[in-house]
């Protein structure tokens, strides 16, 4: 969740600082990809933790 918040704030900051909205979008997209990867790994870990491995 921190990556998503940092992406919003960072993307806004980069867009304002550089005056290039597209660059702010790149920062936001990168943070979004990081957040998706984090959530996917958390789901995979939770799935592994509850899996029946006796079979």
C-alpha positions, 0 to 999 in steps of 0.5 A: 500500500505504501508503494501505491501512495508513494506512486500517487505523491511521487507521480504528482511531484515529478509531473509538477517539478518537471512540468511533464505530465507524461513523466509523472504518469511513468512514475505512477505506472511503475509504482502501480506495477510494484504494487501489483507484484507485491499483492500477487506475491502476498496472495501466492504466499498465503495460498502456499501457507494454507495448501494441503501438502500431505498429498 
